[in-house]
Amino acid sequence: MLIISNQHAGDKSGDVLVRETVIPLIQRLRPSLHLDYKQTQGPGDAGDIARAYVKQSTQQDSKTILISGGDTTIHEVVNGLVAHKLEGAVSLILVPSGTANALYHSLFPPTTRATFWASLPKELQDAVSGLPESTREKLYSVLFYLSESPMRRLHSTRTTVADADGVSTRELTSCVVVSSSLHASILEIAEQLRAEHPGIERFKLAAAKSITQWSQSRLEIKYPFAAYNPATGTFITRDSSPEATPNQFESIDGPFAYFLTTTNVDRLEMEFRIAPLATSLPAGVHSDSEAWMELLMIRPLRDPSILKDAPWQEDAAIREQFAPKTVAVLQGAYQNGTHPNLSYTASGEVSNGSGESTVVEYLRVKEWKWTPDPNSPPAHLVCVDGEVLFIPIGGSVTVKLNTEDGQLKMNVAGGIESD
Ligand SMILES: Nc1ncnc2c1ncn2[C@@H]1O[C@H](COP(=O)(O)OP(=O)(O)OP(=O)(O)O)[C@@H](O)[C@H]1O
């Protein structure tokens, strides 16, 4: 087993946890297993370490990589392997040493932890029962692996950034989130706050700085996709365009106050459950053909109190007036994901009732394209699993769910259904 430890992730306590707790635990319970422990030396190193390990493994070797870090460290490992077509039959074990740890907390959400603990063999419970609760809750993926529970297939997406001539400038695989607009701005600003604020509070500080930014962009979503209807509590599939001439894509106009898609996760932090339907109304995550990206967007011009031709670019007061409605959605995510049901009253108040139009549009999609307006700087930011990219002026970004032959063929130790 390869152990990759990012000593720089989160509050920087992960490496001690790995050396003093994780390695002794695995050695005690699997004495014959060879452990190859490596610390990352800088950004991107996790991918190089993983690549060297898989390259020197034989086809018969079981390739297991324990990652101690956050989502960017996982992202680096996945992309380091994909870039050299080495990702086949690799299993990942996660130790959540990062700040947000979206994938880990989605695999082991707080509501399922008691059930998971109860399902563990007594030998494993005894092995960690002397540890503090705060340490034990970082060991669930390790315990999942040691209990030989069936691993979960990791779904993935392919992000391609293209310039004004349509030429690809960057390609990345992602397993957690691809976003633009507010979420990408938050990630960009939060990175600048890392030294001063090592914990998740830096995401809230960053949100306060960018909440009034809107992104002007054209979004195209490939058919078929599905849209959530809170009145019926179901997703309604749209197979083709309503126009007489069938289009492959539905075109959706901005501006956008929020735009994000997720894969494999229902939350981006332990308590920030932004895509709750991924687990409360699952599409069948265990079947490759049923994999979808969850797409959430807020388009402020759906608010009946904002005129369709409002001069929002010049008039900051319009965006400031709308900001509390975006905040209401983010608060809903912190309340176990109540926001998909928020809607506008006729006068534009946000309510929990069944108003005409929802504040968030919640879709399930397989492919989308985002073409920023050249005059909208925030629309040019794209966050791919925490890495922030810039779309060249006149360019676009396309994100496709990998299916069939394009599948990652990587597994992860975890996956308990949420409520
Ligand atoms: N030795 C190192 N020195 C400095 N930076 C490093 C080192 N090793 C890895 N990194 C970088 O640390 C950054 C943070 O890692 P990671 O994203 O895993 O943690 P995080 O940001 O705290 O958590 P999360 O992504 O879950 O919010 C990554 O950009 C990674 O490239």
The ligand as an ORCA input file, in Angstrom:
! r2SCAN-3c Opt
* xyz 0 1
  N       4.777     19.968      0.873
  C       3.886     20.872      0.443
  N       4.104     22.190      0.633
  C       3.209     23.120      0.232
  N       2.056     22.816     -0.400
  C       1.796     21.512     -0.621
  C       2.680     20.481     -0.219
  N       2.166     19.294     -0.585
  C       0.987     19.569     -1.189
  N       0.748     20.886     -1.222
  C      -0.425     21.627     -1.712
  O      -1.293     21.809     -0.603
  C      -2.536     22.287     -1.107
  C      -3.661     21.975     -0.183
  O      -3.957     20.622     -0.213
  P      -5.435     20.060     -0.057
  O      -6.369     20.680     -1.005
  O      -5.338     18.592     -0.100
  O      -5.845     20.563      1.374
  P      -6.899     21.677      1.743
  O      -6.989     22.741      0.713
  O      -6.555     22.096      3.123
  O      -8.233     20.815      1.799
  P      -9.592     20.808      0.898
  O      -9.190     20.771     -0.557
  O     -10.314     19.574      1.345
  O     -10.296     22.066      1.277
  C      -2.659     21.686     -2.495
  O      -2.739     22.744     -3.424
  C      -1.328     20.919     -2.671
  O      -0.832     21.014     -3.983
*
